[in-house]
């Protein structure tokens, strides 16, 4: 895959700005592009798979279909996008821990009270009382006890997709969380993974003077942002910011970004990107 290719915009066919924005982010992920080119249709008359938009859209439709079916870990799609979440319930009487694991393709973060992605991740992993279940049937005590539950990432995906929960309902009325949520170009997830997962990454934890070193398995680099502008989920517009992978070799770490807004493609800077009202964040390691 030629990393110097910036890409082109996509015409809005009527309410297609969201899927176009997601597609622009996906098309800048090397592993995803390699998968597309490897599986380029033999029946396609276009020899260069990088130029075949029909095959790209067909593959995207297949991705959405496969995600909806909760694919197995053995598929190529899962190896790129999926990870494992560990849900742990701890009995407050005997401290026995019960673990449950499930596959995820993205993590939805509550941001109504949080000012940054890191704060939202901490809240996501925070232990909470199981109040709704009243009493937990502990398999160790053999009795109903009070319990706490919390989440940790047990196996990290190669592409970590974070969805900021900006839309909700209050008194049956839809609303949008409009305040700015800070996000960084690099994200260290070591605090949000299970002990077993973290054990393999502790020795790779970077020092404070080398935060842009992406050779660490617990460090993700932001490569795509989907932005929503508007007052509600039923109105407004979506566009994307995408990192130019060809700028990653710049010695001054001044990476180039592009704004993809329907058929418009314009260069921009990280200073503009980080001010955006982000809805989806695509982090790659």
Protein Blocks (a to p, Z undefined) as FASTA:
>chain_A
ZZkbnbjcdddeejplmmmmmmmmmmmgmklmmmmmmmgcfkbcbfblmlmmklmmmmmm
mmmmmmmnopafkbmklmmmgccdddddddfklopacddddddfbdcddfklbcbfklmm
mmmmpccddfknopacdfklopacddddddddfbdcfbdcddddfbcceehiacddfbdc
dddfbdcfklmccfklmmmmmmmpccfklmmbckbfkbccdfbdcddedjbfkgccdddd
dddfklmmpmnlpacddddehjbccdddfklmmmpccfbdcddZZ
